[in-house]
Amino acid sequence: MLSYIPGGEFILNNRIKEVRLGTKLNQEAFGKRLKITKASISRLESGINHPSDQTISLICSEFNIDEHWLRTGEGSPNRKLTP
């Protein structure tokens, strides 16, 4: 079950996990795409560690995720493609 903060928004670590589960990748495969370890993914998803700006940018570019959504939970998770 995903955790919520007041106001009903997912917290960042759960949005990262949501992205990973949406790709149907395990933590190891997700980490390889981002060039970080499975242990790092586990710590990010559990909320032990917070992602760096670089990690957030990498998740967004690698998986076509909207950065504003990933950081705040507002809007759509999928980045809009420009023609």
Order of alpha helices (4+ residues) and beta strands (2+ residues): alpha-alpha-alpha-alpha-alpha
